[in-house]
Amino acid sequence: MSIVLKEELPQIIKSTYILALLLVLFFVVFIIFVVLMYNRKQLLYLKEQQLKESEHQNQLLQKELEKQKSIEAERERISHDMHDDLGAGISALKLQAEFLKQRAEGDDLKSDIDELLKTSEEMNLSMREMLWSLNSGNDTLGNFVDYSKMYAQNFLKKTEIQLNIEEENVVSETIITTDQRRNLFLCLKEALNNAYKHSQSNQLKLSFIQKEKEFVMKISDNGIGINNKNSEGNGLRNMKRRMQEQNGHCEVTTENGTHLFLRIDL
């Protein structure tokens, strides 16, 4: 009897050891399975959240695009109304003034009518500038440069100031916002007007320079420079304010004339 027990005892221990090992392996496999399932659920949850976030971003983008389209449509409507209504009114006023001038006899009356014709022409030019500003189809660097060159040439053609224009690395298709385009152009108008009235120069150089994502417009003349006592006039303050509003920069130097640098990030 004792011999049988001695033979069976190791067998029982061995079976118990194997059973315990199997239980441990099963427990390990079960834990691994649970961890894998948990990770899978987490991945599915993260993907679901990403999809929801992506759908939300797409909805926001779609709303923004619809808003931009609505703004552009309103700008187009305003520009068409201005062209049809104001343009026709200004043309009628000009024709009437020319008709009155033909019938006028006194020199004083003719002079007044000439002033009226001059004012109507200025109004017509201002309206064209506003229409250009409102038209979203002009929001490219090439269009801005072309329009600025045309304006500068027309502005200075009746003066004694010789205009030189240069372009450096300008990519015409580069997008420029409506606000950037409008403020740069208003600064150009102010600079040309100052050069004509105050610089006493006979040469003016207009430069357009693109440096990757930076655009620089430089207006230089060979005049008397800016009086240090009045270096911060309203015109210059307005130009600096306009550039700051566009996260740009306005700088003036007065060595051998006046040199105005207007910089914006594209």
Salt bridges, closest charged atoms under 4 A:
GLU48 OE2 - LYS52 NZ 3.63
GLU74 OE2 - ARG77 NH2 2.58
GLU76 OE1 - HIS80 NE2 3.95
ASP81 OD2 - ARG77 NH1 2.77
ASP84 OD1 - HIS83 ND1 3.39
ASP114 OD1 - LYS101 NZ 2.68
GLU121 OE1 - LYS94 NZ 3.08
GLU129 OE1 - LYS189 NZ 2.76
ASP139 OD2 - ARG75 NH2 3.99
ASP139 OD1 - ARG181 NH2 2.65
ASP146 OD1 - LYS149 NZ 3.95
GLU166 OE1 - LYS205 NZ 3.39
GLU167 OE2 - LYS149 NZ 2.69
GLU232 OE2 - LYS240 NZ 2.78
GLU245 OE2 - ARG241 NH1 3.07
GLU251 OE1 - ARG263 NH1 3.44
